[in-house]
C-alpha cells in the first residue's frame, strides 16, 4: 500500500504533527481565560489546563452576601465553571486544527 519512502514520509508527518500538538498543549497550559458569574460580580482567572490563578469578588457583593453564604458559594462555583467551559472551548478549537481532515478516530492516535 505504501512504498518505503511513502511510509517513512507519513511517519515523519505524524511525528511533526505530534510535536506541534505538544507545543500547542504547552502554550494552552499558559493561556488564561476569564470566567464570570453574577454579571461580572465574581470573576475567575484560570489556565486552559484548569489551574485557577485568581478569584475576584466585587466588594458590593461581599457586603450584600454577608447573610447569604450559599449564594456567594454558588456564584464562585458558577464563575469557575464558566472559566473551565471557556478553557475547554479554546482547547478544542486549537487542537482541532491538528485533526482536521483525518479519518474518524485517527485524532486519538496523536494524543
N, C-alpha and C positions, 0 to 999 in steps of 0.2 A: 504494500500500500504506500509506504513512504520509502524513498530511497535513503541511503545513508546520510547524504547531505540534507535531505528534506527533514528527516527525523532530528538530526543534530540542530538544524536551524529552528525547528519547532521547540526543542528543549531550551535553546538559548532564549527564544522569545518568552517562554514560560518563566524562565529564571529571571529575566529582566522585569517581567510583569510582577513577579513576586517581590523583587527588590523595591519596585516603585510602590507597591501596596504597603510594604513595611515602612517606607519613608512617609507615606500619607498617614498611616496609623500613628506614627510618632508625632507628626505635625498636629493631628487631631487631638492627641493627648495634651497638647499645649494650648489648643484653641478653646477660648472661653465663650460661653453662651450666658444669656441673662434670662432667667425665669421670673415671672411676676404673678402676683395674686392681689385681689382686692384693689383693682385699678391702680396698681403700682405701689400700694402701701407696704407691701412686702416684696423684696427683690432678693433673688439668689443668683450668685455668680458661680458657675461650675464649668469644669472642662468637659470635653466630649467623651472622656473616659470616666465620667461621673464622680469627679473629685470636687466637692464643694469648697470654694475658696472664700466666699463671703456671703453673709446674710445681713440685709439692711431692712430694718423695721422703722417705718415712719414714726416719729415721736408722738404725733397726734393719735396714731393707732394705739400706741402703748398706753397713753392716758385713757383712751376710750375703752380699751380691753382690760383694764385693771380688774374689772369684775367678771370678765368672760375669758378665762384662760383657755377654754376649749376652742373658742372661735379663733384666737391667736394661733394656737397649735394647728388648727385646720388650714389657716392661711399660709403658715410656714410650709406645711406639707404640700399644699397646692402649688406654691412657688417652686419648691424643689422638683415636684413632678413636671411642671412646665419647663424647667431648665433641662431635665432629663429628656423630655419629649423633643425639645429643640436640638439637643445634642444627638439624639438618635436620628432625627431627620437629616441633620447636617452630615453625619457619618454615613448614612445610607446613600445620600446624594453623592458624596465624594467617592465612596467605594464603588458605586455602580458604574462609574466610568471605566473601571478596570474589567468588569464582567460583561459590559455591553457587547452584544454580538456573539457571545459564547452560547453553545447549546445548553439547554436546561440542565441544571445540576453541575455543570462544569465550573461554575463560580466557586463552589465549595472546595474544589481541588486546590485553590490558591490561598485558602485561609490558613 
